[in-house]
Amino acid sequence: MWIHTLFLLATALSAFTATIAFDAPLANLALNISQATYCLPDTVGSSAWDCATCSPEVTYATTLVTRGELAVIGYIAERDTLFVGYRGSTNIQNWIDNLHVRQESPYRDKDVGVERGMYSVYASLRTDVLFTLNNMVSKYGTRRLLITGHSLGGAIATLTAFDLLYSKAPFLVSDLITFGSPRVGNDRFAQYFDEFDVRITRVTHYYDMVPHVPEMFLGYEHVRGEVWFNEPSSAFMECTGGEDPDCSNYCSPVHCTSISDHLLYLNVAMGSDGVC
């Protein structure tokens, strides 16, 4: 059954009850950060924070760029929370066509498998991200952290959260919020997130095709926390587990083919051709 409500950009939702875990204002802010990553120049340390979704609610710190991937890092004063947001692919169809569906096991627990290409992108940024976050902890006096991203950026965000939680890094990863994220790892990877104390909000939109790759028959499984929005983003469902057949998997296996649904989240045009 759909939970009916409107989700407007930069507007807090009303009509929520205490039983609903979905933090709409924070998801809205994460969406702004995720889309802003597509609008920032590919310049390390760029001071630019001037775009349609470059929210004044956050303090922008820096931009990191490696191997075509961009991360933005900053601080949310109202929540006393640091954030890192990752950019998705600038060519969605080309990225899907070139997915390295082969898994690797980079962690001590060799039963944990993650998609090789996604992990390679994360690994190229990891050192710089951790160094910058450590500096931010010293500056703002908080270890609380929001990690977010759209599309491939959502996958990199998920790997970041896993890496920090698995390694017991000195951060409080409070929220992982992704939009249209693909699957990232295998069932053991997803199971770990059930053990981690982190709130996951994995937003999906109607028939968006990206949450359905890489396919489950290749050994991939989503992490928990799905919040599935209908086509006009006027209603949503909070879903069960990682692969709820009543949520985005409802359109599997033949109808989950929409790129347009992937490029429109909560009525905000996403991607390099989105709202900037």
C-alpha angles and dihedrals in degrees: 000000000000120000102222122223140121121248113205125183112262091359123111115234122247130201095052119141126216090254093066112092096191108112099211099182092050092046089050091052091047089052090054091050092046093052092043089063089067091054101049121095118257091249124124110238093007112176092210116120100155118119139108093270098032090118119216086214090079134060109230114219110172150324124239121200126188132156093349094308122115130202127187121203130193149125135272106209097190090059098029087232134138117219140201120193126189129209121236126225116297089217109043099183093046091049092050091048091053100044112144096222091183113108130221131196109224096161133082089251098071091194087074110093125185132182108272100223095047092048091049090056092048093047091054090058101034100092095048093045093051093045092051094046091051089054089049091053089055092048100045102026096230133108094190110122139193116196120193146160146149125243110332085003088061090054092051089047090053092050090049092053092047093047094050094045096042093049092043090235114187096262132100102230097200101166139022109188119178135173121209093345120176121228110281109188148000131282093279090053090052092045091057090061089059087060096046121090097230132117110237122198109183104181117201129181123219111276097358105154098207098074087060096062135119089034123241093238086065090061102267129134133181123241117243128267104074117171108187120202124201121239098275091039089237095123139024143191127220104222137213124245122332102300108036109175090207093060130050089331086066088088095049138151105012109011103053094095107116122128091173091060088051092054096049117062122172087346093302118122107237134201136039090311092045130097110316 
